[in-house]
Amino acid sequence: MEHDLSPATLAGLRRPRPYPAVSVLTPTHRREPDNAQDRVRLRNAVAAAKKQLEEEDAAVSRDRRAEVSLELDRALAEIDLTYAEDGLAIFAAPGEHQVWTLSRSVPERVVLSDTFLTRNLVAAQAAERPFWVLSVAADRVKLWSGGAGRIVEEHLGGFPLDRPAEDFDPERQERIGDAPSTFRDEGTRRFLRDTDAAMGRILRAHPRPLYVTGPEPALSLFEEAGALASGAVLVPHGGLAHGTAEAVWQAVRPVLEKKARGSVEAVARELDAARGRKDFAAGVDELWESAHTGRVRLLAVEENFKVTMRDDGEHLLPADDGDLDAREDIVDEIVEQCLETGADVRFVPDGALGDVDGIAGVLRY
């Protein structure tokens, strides 16, 4: 199952497909007993998608319908709900299928179109606030992927990197009394320069905030040897290049929490200033319109804010989940549209927006 939504991957998902491209969304659960229902719910969602395919008009050939139905079956067979998060998306089209796990709940729905439905993936990615952690040592560098209270080791771009044995001989250094200068020799400098280059390639393909852990001498040399340290957050903590995901999480967690508090305070200040300048917006209806005209500069959304609306042609109005024209993921649609037009999107803790109902923004004009 896929999780990391890079810009290149998102562009690939959005390219037009031969009709019908099927998107199946269903909420899932991480823990018992709630996850007991997930398998049945998933099968029912796929069955509903196949039924819609069967009901397509004669413009879609029987062979094409059968091909997409087969891709749905293949996707279903690949899903391991042991690793489920808060939502699941299946994309199927002639000759292809993908399964995505999301850290944000999604409405249960089936959509047939000539593109895949990406708004929920985009919103989940923004809410998760993914980041990279690079743990450096003289002989090894590990890469970790983090977000939404989790960190896992990432095997990407050649990581983990191990220094060539002939270039690192700690026993010889001990014999000649040179151990303290491990982070001053040219071999270590070259190793960390290669690390910097490898991480730079990953950041270009998968841009995220970068945290670098290591002993003080390693961090100093990493700063000297490459260009990435100037834009990274350095966390003095040794041993993590040979450590566990939990140890890395404990090391960076205080830094992440401090940054999150600062971000929430900065958002509150910007929203207060916007009220005085009269470029403040709040509420789903106003922000939905402003998002589609590209007027939103900053969007703040409380983490668990969800609302179901319907479009009467001029405004969004509250709707029930059962209404045929209900839009259960309207918040995710606003988030995606704001990101598309270059807005800064921040997810904040529930209640952080005070008297505002879950969503607010600063307008460009």
HUMO-V692806 format. One record per pair of residues at least 12 apart in sequence whose ideal C-beta (glycine too) atoms are under 10 Angstrom apart, sorted by the first residue. I is the first residue (numbers start at 0). GAP is how many residues later the second one is. D is the distance in whole Angstrom. If there is no record, write none. Layout:
i: {I	I}
gap: {GAP	GAP}
d: {D	D}
This chain:
i: {0	0	0	0	0	0	0	0	0	0	0	0	0	0	0	0	1	1	1	1	1	1	1	1	2	2	2	2	2	2	2	2	2	2	2	2	2	2	3	3	3	3	3	3	3	3	3	4	4	4	4	4	4	4	4	4	4	4	5	5	5	5	5	5	5	6	6	6	6	7	7	8	8	8	8	8	8	9	9	9	9	9	9	10	11	11	12	12	12	12	12	12	12	12	12	12	13	13	13	13	13	14	14	14	15	15	15	15	15	16	16	16	16	16	16	16	16	16	16	16	17	17	17	17	17	17	17	17	18	18	18	18	18	18	18	18	18	18	18	19	19	19	19	19	19	19	19	19	19	19	19	19	19	19	20	20	20	20	20	20	20	20	20	20	20	20	20	21	21	21	21	21	21	21	21	21	21	21	21	21	21	21	21	21	21	21	21	21	22	22	22	22	22	22	22	22	22	22	22	22	22	22	22	22	22	23	23	23	23	23	23	23	23	23	23	23	23	23	23	23	23	23	23	23	23	23	24	24	24	24	24	24	24	24	24	24	24	24	24	24	24	24	24	24	24	24	25	25	25	25	25	25	25	25	25	25	25	25	25	25	25	25	25	25	26	26	26	26	26	26	26	26	26	26	26	26	26	27	27	27	27	27	27	27	27	27	27	27	27	27	27	28	28	28	28	28	28	28	29	29	29	29	29	29	30	34	34	34	37	37	37	37	38	38	38	38	40	40	41	41	41	41	41	41	41	42	43	44	44	44	44	44	44	44	45	45	45	45	45	45	45	45	45	46	46	46	47	47	47	48	48	48	48	48	48	48	48	48	49	49	49	49	49	49	49	49	49	50	50	51	51	51	51	52	52	52	52	52	52	52	52	52	53	53	54	55	55	59	62	63	63	64	65	66	66	66	66	66	67	67	67	67	67	67	67	68	69	69	69	69	70	70	70	70	70	70	70	70	70	71	71	71	71	72	72	73	73	73	73	74	74	74	74	74	74	74	75	75	75	75	77	77	77	77	78	78	79	79	80	82	83	83	84	84	84	84	84	84	84	84	84	84	85	85	85	85	85	85	85	85	85	86	86	86	86	86	86	86	86	86	86	86	86	87	87	87	87	88	88	88	88	88	88	88	88	88	89	89	90	90	90	90	90	91	92	92	92	92	95	97	99	99	99	99	99	100	101	101	101	101	101	101	101	102	102	102	102	102	102	102	102	102	102	103	103	103	103	103	103	103	103	103	103	103	103	103	103	103	103	103	104	104	104	104	104	104	105	105	105	105	105	105	105	105	106	106	106	106	106	106	106	106	106	106	107	107	108	108	108	116	116	117	117	118	118	118	118	118	118	118	118	118	118	118	119	119	119	119	119	120	120	121	121	121	121	121	121	121	121	121	122	122	122	122	122	122	122	122	122	122	122	122	123	123	123	123	124	124	124	124	124	125	125	125	125	125	125	125	125	125	125	126	126	126	126	126	126	126	126	126	126	127	127	127	127	127	127	128	128	128	128	128	128	128	128	128	128	128	129	129	129	129	129	129	129	129	129	130	130	130	130	130	130	130	130	130	130	130	130	130	131	131	131	131	131	131	131	131	131	131	131	131	131	131	131	131	131	132	132	132	132	132	132	132	132	132	132	132	132	132	132	132	132	132	132	132	132	132	133	133	133	133	133	133	133	133	133	133	133	133	133	133	133	133	133	133	133	134	134	134	134	134	134	134	134	134	134	134	134	134	134	134	134	134	134	134	134	135	135	135	135	135	135	135	135	135	135	135	135	135	135	135	135	135	135	135	136	136	136	136	136	136	136	136	136	136	136	136	136	136	136	136	137	137	137	137	137	137	137	137	137	137	137	137	137	137	137	137	137	138	138	138	138	138	138	138	138	138	138	138	138	138	139	139	139	139	139	139	139	139	139	139	140	140	140	140	140	140	140	140	140	140	140	140	140	140	140	140	140	140	141	141	141	141	141	141	141	141	141	141	141	141	141	142	142	142	142	142	142	142	142	142	142	142	143	143	143	143	143	143	143	143	143	144	144	144	145	145	145	145	145	145	145	145	145	146	146	147	148	148	148	149	149	150	150	150	150	150	150	150	150	150	150	151	151	151	152	152	152	153	153	155	155	155	155	155	156	156	156	156	156	156	156	156	156	157	157	157	157	157	157	158	158	158	158	159	159	160	160	160	160	160	160	160	161	161	162	162	162	162	162	162	162	163	163	163	165	166	166	166	166	166	166	167	167	167	167	167	168	169	172	179	180	181	181	181	181	182	182	182	182	182	182	182	182	182	182	183	183	183	184	187	187	187	187	187	188	188	188	188	188	189	190	190	191	191	191	191	191	191	191	191	191	191	192	192	192	192	192	192	193	193	194	194	194	194	194	195	195	195	195	195	195	195	195	196	196	196	196	197	198	198	198	198	198	199	199	199	202	202	202	208	208	208	208	208	209	209	209	209	209	209	210	210	210	210	210	210	210	210	210	210	211	211	211	211	211	211	211	211	212	212	212	212	212	212	212	212	212	212	212	212	212	212	212	213	213	213	213	213	213	213	213	214	214	214	214	214	214	215	215	215	215	216	217	217	217	217	218	218	218	218	218	218	219	219	221	232	232	232	232	233	234	234	234	234	234	234	235	236	236	236	236	237	238	239	259	259	259	259	260	262	262	262	262	263	263	263	263	263	263	263	264	265	265	266	266	266	266	266	266	266	266	266	266	266	267	267	267	267	267	267	269	269	269	269	269	269	269	269	270	270	270	270	270	270	270	270	270	272	273	273	273	273	273	273	274	274	276	276	277	278	278	278	278	278	278	278	278	279	279	279	279	279	280	280	280	280	280	280	280	280	280	280	281	281	281	281	281	281	281	281	281	282	282	282	282	282	282	282	282	283	283	283	283	283	283	283	283	283	283	283	283	283	283	283	283	284	284	284	284	284	284	284	284	285	285	285	285	285	285	286	286	286	286	286	286	286	286	286	286	286	286	286	286	287	287	287	287	287	287	287	287	287	287	287	288	288	288	288	289	289	289	289	289	289	289	289	290	290	290	290	290	290	290	290	290	290	290	291	291	291	291	291	291	292	292	292	292	292	293	293	293	293	293	293	293	293	294	294	294	294	294	294	294	294	295	295	295	295	295	295	295	295	295	295	295	295	295	296	296	296	296	296	296	296	296	296	296	297	297	297	297	297	297	297	297	297	297	298	298	298	298	298	298	298	298	298	298	298	298	298	298	299	299	299	299	299	299	299	299	299	299	299	299	299	300	300	300	300	300	300	300	300	300	300	300	300	300	300	300	301	301	301	301	301	301	301	301	301	301	301	301	301	302	302	302	302	302	302	302	303	303	303	303	304	304	304	304	304	304	304	304	305	305	305	305	305	305	306	306	306	306	306	306	306	306	306	307	307	307	307	307	307	307	307	307	307	308	308	308	308	308	308	308	308	308	309	309	309	309	309	309	310	310	310	310	311	315	315	329	330	330	333	333	334	334	337	340	341	342	342	342	342	343	343	344	347}
gap: {74	77	78	79	80	82	83	84	87	88	89	97	98	99	100	101	87	89	96	97	98	99	100	119	80	82	97	98	99	100	118	121	122	125	127	142	144	149	96	121	126	141	143	150	152	202	204	95	97	113	116	117	119	120	121	123	125	201	119	196	198	199	200	201	202	197	198	199	200	197	198	89	91	109	112	196	197	108	111	112	115	326	329	107	86	104	76	78	85	87	102	103	104	105	108	109	101	102	103	104	108	99	100	101	77	97	98	99	100	51	74	75	76	77	78	79	96	97	98	99	42	46	49	50	75	76	77	96	37	40	41	45	49	74	75	93	94	95	96	29	32	33	36	40	44	45	48	72	73	74	91	92	93	94	47	70	71	72	73	75	90	91	92	93	94	95	96	24	27	28	30	31	46	47	49	50	53	68	69	70	71	75	88	89	90	91	94	95	26	66	67	68	69	70	86	87	88	89	90	92	93	94	95	97	98	18	21	22	24	25	26	28	48	51	52	64	65	66	67	68	75	84	85	86	87	93	20	62	63	64	65	66	75	77	80	81	82	83	84	85	86	92	95	96	303	304	12	15	16	17	18	19	20	22	58	61	62	63	64	80	81	82	83	84	14	15	18	57	59	60	61	75	77	78	79	80	81	13	14	51	53	55	56	57	58	59	60	73	74	77	78	12	52	55	56	57	58	76	51	53	54	55	56	73	53	46	47	49	41	43	46	50	37	40	42	45	47	67	34	37	39	42	46	48	66	33	64	27	31	43	45	63	64	65	23	26	27	29	30	33	44	46	64	25	29	63	60	61	62	19	20	23	41	43	60	61	62	63	15	16	18	19	20	22	23	42	60	18	59	13	58	59	60	12	13	14	15	16	19	39	57	59	12	15	57	12	56	52	31	29	30	29	28	25	26	27	28	29	24	25	26	27	28	29	44	23	22	24	25	27	19	20	21	22	23	24	25	26	27	18	19	20	25	19	24	18	22	23	25	15	16	17	21	22	23	24	14	16	21	23	12	19	20	21	20	22	19	21	20	18	17	18	15	16	17	18	19	20	39	43	63	65	15	16	17	18	19	20	38	41	62	13	14	15	16	17	18	19	20	21	33	34	37	12	13	14	18	12	13	17	27	28	29	31	32	35	20	26	24	25	26	27	30	24	20	21	22	23	20	18	16	18	20	21	24	23	18	19	21	22	23	25	26	21	22	24	25	26	27	44	45	46	47	16	17	19	20	21	22	23	24	44	199	200	202	225	227	228	231	243	15	19	199	201	224	227	13	14	15	17	18	222	223	226	13	199	201	214	219	220	221	222	223	225	213	220	217	219	220	212	215	214	218	210	211	212	213	214	215	216	217	218	220	221	209	212	213	215	216	211	215	210	211	213	214	215	216	217	218	223	178	206	208	209	210	211	212	213	215	216	222	224	23	24	208	211	22	83	210	211	214	173	175	206	209	210	212	213	219	220	221	20	21	174	176	177	205	208	218	219	220	18	19	20	21	22	219	17	18	19	79	80	127	130	131	134	217	218	15	16	17	18	20	76	77	78	79	13	14	15	16	20	77	78	79	80	102	121	125	128	12	13	14	15	22	24	67	70	71	74	75	76	77	78	79	80	100	12	13	18	20	21	75	76	77	78	79	80	99	100	102	107	112	115	116	118	119	123	25	27	61	62	64	65	68	76	77	78	79	80	88	94	95	98	101	106	107	18	24	25	76	77	78	79	83	100	102	103	104	105	106	107	108	112	113	116	117	25	47	52	55	56	59	60	63	76	77	78	79	82	83	85	86	102	104	105	26	45	46	51	54	55	76	77	78	81	101	102	103	104	105	106	25	30	32	35	44	45	47	49	50	53	54	76	77	79	80	83	103	22	23	24	25	26	28	29	31	43	49	52	102	103	19	20	21	22	23	28	51	55	101	102	17	18	19	20	21	22	50	51	53	54	55	57	58	71	73	77	81	100	12	13	17	18	19	20	71	98	99	100	101	103	106	12	13	14	15	16	17	18	52	55	56	59	15	67	69	96	99	101	104	105	108	61	63	100	62	63	65	99	102	103	106	107	110	61	109	155	100	104	107	95	99	93	94	95	96	97	98	99	100	101	102	93	96	97	91	92	95	48	52	42	45	46	49	50	40	41	42	43	44	45	46	48	49	36	37	40	41	43	44	36	39	40	43	81	82	30	31	33	34	37	38	80	29	79	24	25	27	28	29	31	32	23	26	27	21	18	19	20	21	23	24	14	17	19	20	23	18	12	12	37	36	33	35	36	39	31	32	33	34	35	36	37	38	39	41	33	36	37	36	29	30	33	34	37	32	33	35	36	37	35	30	34	22	26	27	29	30	31	32	33	34	37	28	29	31	32	33	34	31	32	17	27	30	31	33	16	26	27	29	30	31	32	33	28	29	30	31	28	13	23	27	29	33	26	27	28	25	28	29	22	23	24	47	50	18	19	21	22	23	24	21	22	23	24	37	40	41	44	45	48	16	17	20	21	22	23	24	40	20	21	22	23	24	25	26	27	28	30	34	35	38	39	42	20	21	22	23	24	25	26	27	21	22	23	24	25	26	18	20	21	22	21	16	18	20	23	13	15	16	17	18	19	14	16	12	19	22	23	26	21	13	16	17	19	20	21	15	13	14	15	18	13	12	12	86	87	88	89	88	37	83	84	85	36	82	83	84	85	88	89	87	32	80	31	32	33	77	79	80	81	85	86	93	95	32	80	84	85	86	92	27	28	30	74	76	90	91	92	27	29	81	82	83	85	89	90	91	89	23	24	86	87	88	89	85	87	85	86	85	16	18	19	82	83	84	85	86	76	80	81	82	83	14	15	17	18	75	78	79	80	81	82	18	71	73	74	75	76	77	78	79	24	33	73	74	75	76	77	78	21	23	24	25	31	32	33	34	43	46	47	49	50	73	74	75	24	26	29	30	31	32	33	45	29	30	73	74	75	77	12	13	14	29	43	44	47	48	50	51	72	73	74	76	21	23	27	28	39	42	43	45	46	49	71	25	26	27	45	44	47	48	51	53	71	73	74	42	43	44	45	46	47	48	49	50	52	70	41	42	45	46	48	49	44	48	70	71	72	43	44	46	47	48	49	70	71	43	46	48	66	67	68	69	70	38	41	42	43	45	46	47	48	49	65	66	67	68	41	44	45	46	47	64	65	66	67	68	40	45	46	47	48	62	63	64	65	66	35	36	38	39	40	44	45	46	47	48	60	61	62	63	44	45	46	47	48	52	53	56	58	59	60	61	62	30	31	33	34	37	44	45	46	47	51	52	57	58	59	60	29	45	46	47	48	49	50	51	54	55	56	57	58	44	45	46	47	48	49	55	43	45	46	54	26	42	43	45	48	52	53	54	22	23	24	25	26	52	12	20	21	22	23	24	50	51	52	12	13	14	15	18	19	20	21	22	23	14	16	17	18	19	20	21	22	24	13	14	15	16	17	20	14	15	16	19	13	14	18	29	27	28	25	27	12	24	23	23	22	18	19	20	21	17	18	16	12}
d: {10	7	7	7	10	6	8	9	8	10	10	9	5	7	5	10	9	10	6	7	5	7	10	9	9	8	7	6	8	8	10	9	9	9	9	8	9	9	10	8	7	7	9	9	9	6	9	8	9	8	5	7	8	5	10	9	9	9	9	10	10	6	5	8	9	10	8	8	7	6	9	9	10	10	9	9	9	6	7	7	9	10	10	10	10	10	10	7	8	9	8	5	9	5	7	10	6	7	10	6	10	10	7	9	10	9	5	6	10	10	9	10	4	7	9	8	9	6	7	7	9	7	10	9	7	5	9	7	9	8	7	8	10	9	9	8	7	5	10	10	8	7	6	6	8	8	6	9	8	9	9	4	7	8	8	7	7	4	9	9	9	7	6	6	6	6	9	9	5	9	8	7	6	9	8	7	10	8	7	5	7	9	7	7	6	8	8	9	9	7	7	6	8	10	8	7	4	8	7	9	5	4	8	9	10	8	5	6	8	5	10	10	7	8	9	8	7	4	8	8	10	9	8	5	8	9	8	7	7	5	8	10	10	9	10	5	6	6	5	8	8	7	6	10	10	8	8	6	6	10	8	5	9	10	10	7	5	8	8	7	9	5	8	9	8	10	10	10	7	5	8	9	10	5	6	8	6	8	8	9	7	10	4	7	6	6	5	8	8	9	9	10	9	7	9	7	10	9	10	9	6	6	7	9	10	7	9	7	10	5	6	8	10	9	6	10	9	7	7	7	7	9	7	8	10	7	9	10	9	9	8	6	8	7	9	5	8	8	5	10	7	9	9	9	10	10	9	9	5	9	8	6	8	8	10	5	9	8	9	10	9	5	10	6	8	10	9	10	9	10	6	9	6	5	9	10	6	6	8	9	9	7	10	8	10	10	7	9	9	10	6	10	10	9	9	5	7	10	5	6	6	9	10	9	9	8	9	10	10	9	9	9	4	7	8	7	7	4	9	7	10	5	7	9	9	8	10	6	10	5	8	6	10	4	7	5	7	10	9	9	10	8	10	6	6	9	10	10	9	7	6	9	10	5	6	5	8	9	9	9	8	9	9	6	6	6	5	8	8	10	9	9	7	4	8	6	5	4	9	10	7	9	7	7	6	7	8	8	6	7	8	8	9	6	6	9	10	10	10	4	8	9	10	9	10	9	9	8	10	8	10	9	9	6	9	9	6	7	9	4	9	9	9	5	9	7	5	10	9	7	5	9	8	7	9	6	4	9	9	5	7	9	9	9	10	10	10	8	10	9	9	9	8	7	10	10	10	5	9	9	8	9	7	8	8	9	8	8	9	9	4	5	10	9	9	8	10	7	8	9	10	10	7	6	10	10	5	5	9	7	4	8	10	10	6	5	9	9	8	9	9	7	10	7	4	9	10	6	8	9	9	8	7	4	8	9	4	6	10	9	9	9	10	9	8	9	9	10	10	10	9	9	9	9	6	9	9	7	5	9	7	9	8	8	6	10	9	8	9	10	5	9	4	4	9	9	9	9	6	7	9	8	9	9	8	9	9	7	7	7	4	8	10	9	10	5	8	9	8	5	6	9	5	4	7	6	9	8	8	10	7	7	7	10	8	10	8	7	7	8	10	5	7	5	7	9	9	8	6	7	10	9	10	10	8	5	8	6	10	10	8	8	10	6	9	8	6	10	8	10	7	9	10	6	9	7	7	5	7	8	8	8	10	8	10	10	9	10	10	9	9	8	5	7	9	9	8	9	8	4	4	8	7	9	6	9	10	9	10	10	9	7	7	10	10	6	7	4	9	5	7	9	6	9	9	6	9	9	10	10	10	10	10	6	8	6	7	8	8	4	7	10	7	7	8	10	5	6	9	9	5	7	9	9	9	9	7	9	9	10	7	5	10	9	9	5	8	9	9	8	8	9	10	6	7	5	7	9	9	10	5	6	10	7	6	5	8	9	8	8	9	5	10	8	8	10	9	9	9	6	9	10	7	5	8	10	9	7	5	8	8	10	8	8	6	7	9	4	7	8	9	9	7	7	9	9	9	8	10	7	5	9	9	9	8	10	9	9	8	9	8	7	7	10	8	8	10	10	8	9	9	8	8	9	5	8	9	5	5	10	10	8	9	6	10	10	9	6	9	9	9	10	10	6	9	8	10	5	7	10	6	5	10	8	9	9	10	5	10	9	9	9	7	8	8	8	10	8	10	7	6	7	9	9	9	10	7	8	9	5	9	9	10	9	10	8	9	9	9	4	9	8	7	8	9	6	8	8	9	8	8	9	9	10	8	9	9	9	8	9	4	6	9	7	5	9	10	8	10	8	10	9	8	6	10	9	6	10	7	5	10	8	9	9	9	8	10	6	5	9	9	4	7	10	9	9	9	4	6	10	9	9	10	7	8	7	9	10	7	10	6	3	6	5	8	10	7	9	9	10	9	10	8	6	9	8	7	6	7	9	10	9	8	7	9	8	6	9	7	4	7	10	7	5	8	6	9	9	5	7	8	10	8	7	5	7	5	7	10	10	10	8	5	8	5	8	9	5	8	9	10	7	6	7	10	8	8	7	7	6	9	7	7	7	8	4	8	10	10	9	5	10	8	9	10	9	7	9	10	5	8	6	10	10	9	10	8	8	6	9	8	10	9	6	6	9	6	10	9	9	4	8	10	10	9	9	10	10	9	9	10	10	6	9	8	9	8	10	5	7	6	10	10	10	8	7	10	5	9	5	10	6	8	9	9	9	9	8	7	8	8	10	9	6	8	9	9	10	10	6	8	6	10	8	9	8	6	8	7	8	9	8	9	8	4	7	10	10	9	9	9	9	8	10	9	6	4	8	7	9	7	8	7	7	8	7	10	9	10	9	7	5	8	5	10	8	9	5	7	9	7	4	7	10	9	8	6	9	7	8	10	9	6	10	6	10	6	10	9	10	6	7	10	7	8	8	6	8	10	10	5	4	8	10	10	9	9	9	10	8	9	7	10	9	10	10	9	6	10	9	8	6	8	5	9	8	9	9	6	9	7	9	7	6	8	10	9	8	8	10	9	9	9	10	10	7	6	9	8	5	8	9	4	5	9	9	7	8	8	9	9	6	10	10	9	10	9	10	10	10	9	9	9	4	8	8	8	10	10	8	9	9	10	5	5	6	8	8	5	10	7	9	5	9	9	5	7	6	7	9	9	8	6	7	8	5	6	5	9	9	6	5	8	7	9	6	4	9	9	7	7	9	5	9	5	7	5	7	9	7	8	5	8	9	8	5	8	6	8	6	8	9	7	5	7	8	6	10	8	7	9	7	7	5	7	10	9	7	5	8	9	10	8	6	7	5	7	6	6	9	9	5	7	9	5	7	6	6	10	9	10	10	9	5	9	6	9	10	7	9	8	3	6	8	8	9	6	9	8	9	9	9	10	7	6	8	7	8	7	6	10	8	5	7	5	9	7	10	10	9	7	5	9	10	5	9	10	6	9	5	6	6	9	7	10	7	9	9	7	10	10	8	7	7	9	9	9	8	9	9	8	9	10	9	10	9	9	9}
